[in-house]
């Protein structure tokens, strides 16, 4: 049997999930394939954070993926789905940080936003004259006179993306609270959950459009409609600065520096989840995770940092390596 045929007969590491984590995982997989030629290069696919967890939680064995990439922590409901399917030992690995940015066409107007402005532009219901009403504003300048006089058109990640949860919580929910709408929703008779759900309910029609694909789809929408504004991960924006212009949030421009300093308000940790039952069974899985967590991949001078990853502090990186080596699992 040739070396190539032998490599094809070896089970390959399979990972899927977050479109934000996708390019980082692909970089690591390619480097791993070069450093460890005895192991097949891992297969990395997208599908969104929720989609990755659905695949991950289908069971244990060669027909299931080994790693789920995620731009948010796993939910209790997802842990239960895993447990019900026999996936009982899961290792959570946090490998760095990313920022969520609003960006528009490079040739367009500047956006200086706050979470309250985002909420008042995109939420289905807002507060006007002390009353809860359907949101009727059509232009950004109707939200605040400092904003561009152009139609509100936003392309936001669909609910299969972890990015959507960060957008919901750190922009819509935060803006709902800051604008006084959260208190008004509760005063109208909503309980805490109903009020929160109302805060993160967006307008439909031509105002907001859910994008279920990756960031390239959002970028193509903005290319077709230069007055639109879209939600992206920091790294994707940085790779496309010739086509996009980023908005500030609370007066802070998103960057590796402002995120690592804790100044930019819309950032989140990035994760991958490892099926412990596959470690030691799938060839190279243990070595791949250790390689992913090495400073040559996730440190300040790594190719992932060059691509746009915000490295975790030294102590966090050390703790992640130690937790994986110790076999620490997620507790439901």
N, C-alpha and C positions, 0 to 999 in steps of 0.2 A: 504493500500500500504506500502510495506517495505521501510526502509530508503534508501536501495540501489536502488530500483526501482524508488523512488522519485528523487534521485540524477540523474538517467539516463534520467528522463523526463525534467530536467532543461537544457536549452540551454548552451552548453559549449563554453567557449572562444576559438576561433580558430586563430592561427597565423601561417604564413608561410613566406619563403623568404631565406635570406642569410644563406649559410652554415657556415659562420664564426660566425654569431650571434646565430645559432641553439643551440650549447651546453650551452651557457649562458642562453638563454630563457628556455631551458629544466631544468636547475638547479633552476631557479626562479619558474617555474611552479610546480616543485616537492615540493619545500619549501612552496609555496602558498597553495598547496593542503593539506599540513600538518597543517599549521597555520590557514587556513580557511576551516574547514571540511564541512561547510554548502554549499560551492560552489564546483562544479565538477572541478577536476584538468584540466587546460587548455590543449588543443591539440596543439602541436608544430610540424610543418613540415618544410622541406627544400624546394628545388626547385630553389635556386639562387635568388639574389636580384631582377633581372628583372622579374623572374617568380612570385615572391611574389607580386610585384606591379601589374602584370597582373591580378592575382586573386583578389587583394584588390580593383582594379578599375572596377570590374565587376558589381558593384551596391551596394545597401543598402538592408539589410534584412538577415534573418537567413540562407540563402543559400550561403552567402558570408563571407569571413574571416573578423575578427575584427581588426587585427594587421598585418602589413607588416614589416618583419625584413629586415634591409638593411645595407650594408657596404659602402654605398655612399648616398649622398642626392638624393631625388627624382628629376627627370628631368622635365622640362617644358612640354615635350611631354606626360609624364606619368600623370602629373597634368591635362592636357587637356583630356586625356582618362578617368580619374576619373570624371571630371566635366561632360563630355558627357554622362557618365553612371549614373549621379545623385549623385556622391560622391563629395560633394562640401565643406565640412568642415573636414579638415585633421589636426591632431595635430602631429607635428614633435617632437620626443624625442631623444636627444643625451645622451647616457648613459655611454660613456667611449671611450677608444681608443684601437687600435690594430696595430701591425706591420706586414708588408709583408716581408717574408724572402725567400731567396734562400737556399735550403738545399739539400744535397746529401747523399749518403750512408755513414754511420758512419765509415766504414772501408776504405773509399776512400780518395782521395787527398783533401787538403785544397784549398778553393777558396777565394781569396782576390780580390773583385770586385769593380768596379766603374760603375755608370750608362753608361758612354761612352763604357766601355768594354762590357756590356750587349747589348747595341745597336749594336756595331760592330760585335757581335757574332750572334745576332738573327734577325736583321733587313733585310728585303728583298733587299733593296738597300742601298749602303754606298758610301762614297767618297774615291776614290783612285787616287792619283796624280792630285788632283783638279777636277776630273771628277766623275759624278754620274754613278755608275756601279752596276750590279747585284752582290750581296754578294756571294763570292765563297770560303770563308774560311771554312775549315772542322774541324780543331782542335782548342781547346781553346788557345794553345800555339801560333797559327797563329795570334790570336787577340793581345796577349801580351806575351812576352817571360816569364813573371813571372807566368803565368797560367799553369795548368797541361797539359801535352802532351797527351790529350785524346780527342776522338771525341765529337763534340758539339751535345748534345742531351738534349733538354729542354722540360719539361712537364709544360705547363702553363694553367691557368684557361680559360675556354671558355667565350664567351661574355655574357653568362647569369649570370655570377658572378660579383659582385661588385669589387671583388679582381682584376679582369682583368683591370678595369678602372684605379685603383691605379697603377698597374703594367705598364699600357700604359703610364700614365702621369708622374709618378715619377721615372721610370726607362728608358723606351724607349724614350719618348719625351725629358726628361732631358738629357739623353745620346746623343740624336740626336743633341741637341743644343751645349752641351759641346764638342762634337767631331768635330764640324764645319759643319756637314752634313746639318743641318737646313738652314744655310746661303747658302750652295751650292745648295740645292733644290730650294730655292727662286731665286738664280742667274740663274738657268737653265730655269726659266720662270714660275715656279709654284707660284700661289697666296698663301696667308697665310694658308688657309684651306687645299689646296692640299698638301702643304709642311708638315703641321702637320699630315695629314692623311698618307702621305708617311713615316713619322717618326715612326708611330706606326703600320706599316704593317710588319708582321713577315714572315720569310721564312717558306715554307711548307716542304713537304717530310719527311725525318727522322730527320730533324734538330729540328723543334718545333712541338709539338703535343698538340692540345687543349684538355683539360680535362673538360667535362661537368658535371661529377659527383662531389662528395665532395673530401676532402683531402685524405681520405682513398684510393681512386682510384689512386691518384698521388703517394702515398706511395707504393702501390702495383706495380706500373710501375717501381719505383726505385729499389724495391726488385728484380724485374725481370731483370733490366738493371742497375747494380751498377755504371756504368759510367754516368748515367743520373743525371740531376739536376732538382729540381722541385720548384714550387712557393707554399708557404704555409702561413697560418696565424701564428703569433708568438705562440699563445696558443697551436695550434696543434703540432708545432715543440717541444715545451716544454714538451708536454705529450709523445713525442716519441724520446727523446734524446738518447735512447739506440739503435735506428735504424738510426738516422739522424745526420748529421754534418752541422752546419749552416755556411753560408758565411758571411764575413764582407762586408759592403758597405761603401765606402769612409773611410775605416779604423775603422769603428764603428761596434761593435758586437751588434746585436739586443737583447734587454732585456727590461723588465718593466722599469728599471732604466733609460736606455738611451732614451727610447721613452718618458717617462714622463718628462725628462730633455730637450726634443727637440733636442737631439743630433743625433739620428738615422733618416736618411732622408726619409725612406720609411714607413711612418705610416699614419693612417687614423682614423677618428672618426667613431663610430658605432651608428646606429640609430634603432628606431622602430617608425612606423607611426600608429596612432590610428584613427579609423573611429569615429568621434565625434558623429554621429547620433546613434551609438550603445552604447555610454556611458549613463548609466542610464536605458538602455533597456536590454542589455545582462547582466545577473546576475554576479556580481563580477568583471566586466571589470574595473570600476573605482578603485576598491580596488586593483586589480591586478597591474595596472599601478603604483599606489602609492606605493605598496609593492616592485615592480621592482626598483623604484627610491630611495627607502629608503637606507640609508648608510649600513644597515645590508646586503644588496644585492650588492651594487655598490661602497661601501666605501673601504678604504685601507685594512681593516681587513675582508672583505667579502669573501664568497666562490667563487664569480666570480673573485676576485683579486687572490685568491689562484689558480684558474684554469688558469689564464693568462691575464685577462682583465687589462688594464692600467686605473686606476680610473681617472676620470676628476678631475681637481682642485676643492677645496671646493666651491668656488664661482660659478663655472659652475654647480656643482651638485645642489646647492641651486636654481640657476636660472631655471634649468630644472623642478624642483618641482613646483616652482612658476608659470612657464609658463603653465604647465598642469592644475594646480588648477584654473588659470585664464581663461582657455579655449582658449588660443592663437592658431590660426590656420595658416597653410602655405598659403602664398599669392602667387598666380600665376602671 
